[in-house]
Amino acid sequence: MTTTLSATRIGHACQLSEFGDTRVLTDPWFTQQATYYPGEPIAASVETLGRIDAVVISHEHYDHCDLDALMAGGFDLGTGGPVNGPAVTPGGRK
C-alpha cells in the first residue's frame, strides 16, 4: 500500500504536511507584525487551510506559535486536534 506525502509551505517555518488523509500544521504563524517581516508573504490564511488534524509547535516564539490566529480562524484547540509542543496557551501565556 502506498501513502501519499505532500508538504505545502505557508511561510517562514509554517507548513502543512499531509500524510495520506492526515493533515499536520507546523509552527503556525498567520499574523503579520509591523516589527517583523519574514521576507515573504504568507501564502494561505487559516480559513483556507481546511481540516487540520494536529498542530506541532517547535518553540514558543510568536512567529512559530500563533494560536490566537488559529482560534480566530475556527480551529478549536479543545476539539480541533492535538497541539504538540512546549507548554503554551493562546496569547503566548504559560
C-alpha positions in Angstrom: 0.0 0.0 0.0 1.3 3.5 -0.9 0.7 6.6 1.3 0.8 10.0 -0.4 3.1 12.6 1.3 3.0 16.3 0.4 4.2 19.4 2.0 2.9 22.9 1.4 4.9 25.9 2.5 2.7 28.6 4.1 5.6 30.9 5.1 8.5 31.3 7.5 8.5 27.9 9.4 4.9 27.2 8.9 4.0 24.3 6.6 1.1 21.9 6.0 2.2 18.3 5.8 -0.2 15.7 4.5 0.4 12.0 5.1 -2.4 10.2 3.3 -5.6 11.7 4.9 -3.8 13.1 8.0 -3.0 16.9 7.9 -0.4 18.3 10.3 0.3 22.1 10.5 3.8 23.0 11.9 4.8 26.3 13.6 1.6 28.2 12.7 2.1 31.9 12.0 -0.6 33.9 10.2 -0.4 37.3 11.8 2.0 39.8 10.1 3.5 42.3 12.6 4.9 45.7 11.8 8.0 45.0 13.8 8.9 41.8 12.0 8.7 40.9 8.3 9.5 37.3 7.4 10.8 38.3 3.9 7.9 36.6 2.1 4.1 36.9 2.1 2.1 34.4 4.0 0.8 32.0 1.3 -2.5 31.0 3.0 -4.9 32.0 5.7 -6.3 29.8 8.5 -9.7 29.9 6.8 -8.4 28.5 3.5 -6.5 25.5 5.1 -9.4 23.2 5.6 -9.3 20.4 8.1 -6.2 20.3 10.4 -5.7 17.0 12.4 -2.8 18.2 14.5 -0.6 21.2 15.2 3.1 20.9 16.0 4.9 23.9 17.6 8.7 23.8 17.7 9.1 26.6 20.2 7.3 29.5 21.9 8.2 32.5 19.8 5.2 34.3 18.4 6.3 33.6 14.8 6.1 29.8 15.5 3.1 29.7 17.8 0.2 31.9 16.5 -2.6 30.0 18.4 -4.8 33.1 18.5 -5.0 33.2 14.7 -5.8 29.5 14.6 -8.7 30.0 17.1 -9.9 33.2 15.2 -10.0 31.1 12.0 -12.2 28.5 13.7 -9.7 25.9 14.9 -10.9 24.7 18.3 -7.9 23.9 20.4 -10.1 21.7 22.6 -11.5 19.5 19.9 -9.7 20.6 16.7 -6.9 18.1 17.2 -3.8 17.7 19.3 -1.4 20.6 19.7 2.1 19.3 20.4 5.0 21.5 21.6 6.1 23.5 24.6 3.6 24.3 27.3 1.9 27.2 25.5 -1.6 28.5 25.7 -3.3 31.1 23.4 -1.7 34.5 23.6 1.7 33.0 24.4 0.9 32.6 28.1 2.1 29.6 30.0 
